[in-house]
Amino acid sequence: MTAGRASSVRVDPVACTGHGLCAAWLPERIELDEWGYPIVDATPVPDELVAMARRAAKECPARAVLLTRAV
């Protein structure tokens, strides 16, 4: 991601299988509900958390975590 462009995290609810790794990697933006599924804070990810957001997306076994940036 390029600095200066707002990035955000989202989770594909159909693909998500509730592993919870995303919350472990990015607790500043993702918490888990009582069933282990993510609740995402959709506010822009600050530059200092982009690397962790990328890691959360990469480590998701279901590939349900997506990091997007504004165009």
C-alpha positions as CSV (number, residue, x, y, z in Angstrom):
1,M,0.0,0.0,0.0
2,T,1.2,3.5,-0.8
3,A,1.5,6.0,2.1
4,G,-1.1,8.7,1.8
5,R,-3.9,6.4,0.5
6,A,-6.4,5.3,3.0
7,S,-6.5,1.6,3.5
8,S,-9.4,-0.3,5.1
9,V,-10.0,-3.9,6.2
10,R,-13.1,-5.9,5.4
11,V,-14.1,-9.5,5.8
12,D,-16.0,-11.5,3.3
13,P,-18.7,-13.0,5.6
14,V,-19.5,-15.8,3.1
15,A,-15.9,-17.0,3.0
16,C,-15.1,-16.5,6.7
17,T,-15.0,-19.7,8.7
18,G,-14.3,-18.1,12.1
19,H,-10.7,-19.1,12.7
20,G,-10.0,-15.8,14.5
21,L,-6.4,-15.3,13.3
22,C,-7.3,-11.9,11.8
23,A,-8.1,-10.6,15.3
24,A,-4.9,-12.0,16.7
25,W,-2.9,-10.1,14.0
26,L,-4.9,-6.9,14.0
27,P,-6.7,-6.5,17.3
28,E,-6.7,-2.7,16.8
29,R,-9.3,-3.1,14.0
30,I,-10.8,-6.6,14.4
31,E,-12.5,-8.2,17.4
32,L,-14.3,-11.5,17.6
33,D,-18.0,-12.0,18.4
34,E,-19.1,-14.8,20.8
35,W,-19.0,-17.4,18.0
36,G,-15.4,-16.4,17.0
37,Y,-16.4,-14.5,13.9
38,P,-14.8,-11.1,13.2
39,I,-16.3,-7.7,13.8
40,V,-14.4,-5.2,11.8
41,D,-13.8,-1.5,12.6
42,A,-14.1,-0.1,9.0
43,T,-12.3,3.1,9.8
44,P,-9.2,3.7,7.7
45,V,-6.1,1.8,8.8
46,P,-3.3,4.1,9.8
47,D,0.0,3.7,8.0
48,E,1.6,2.2,11.1
49,L,-0.9,-0.7,11.1
50,V,-0.9,-1.4,7.3
51,A,1.8,-4.1,7.7
52,M,-0.2,-5.9,10.3
53,A,-3.4,-5.6,8.2
54,R,-1.5,-7.2,5.3
55,R,-0.4,-10.0,7.6
56,A,-3.9,-10.6,8.9
57,A,-5.1,-10.9,5.3
58,K,-2.2,-13.2,4.3
59,E,-2.6,-15.5,7.4
60,C,-6.4,-15.9,7.0
61,P,-6.9,-19.7,6.1
62,A,-10.2,-18.9,4.3
63,R,-8.7,-15.8,2.5
64,A,-11.7,-13.9,3.8
65,V,-9.8,-10.8,5.1
66,L,-9.3,-8.2,2.5
67,L,-7.2,-5.0,2.6
68,T,-8.4,-2.4,0.2
69,R,-7.3,1.1,-0.4
70,A,-9.2,4.2,-1.6
71,V,-8.6,5.2,-5.2
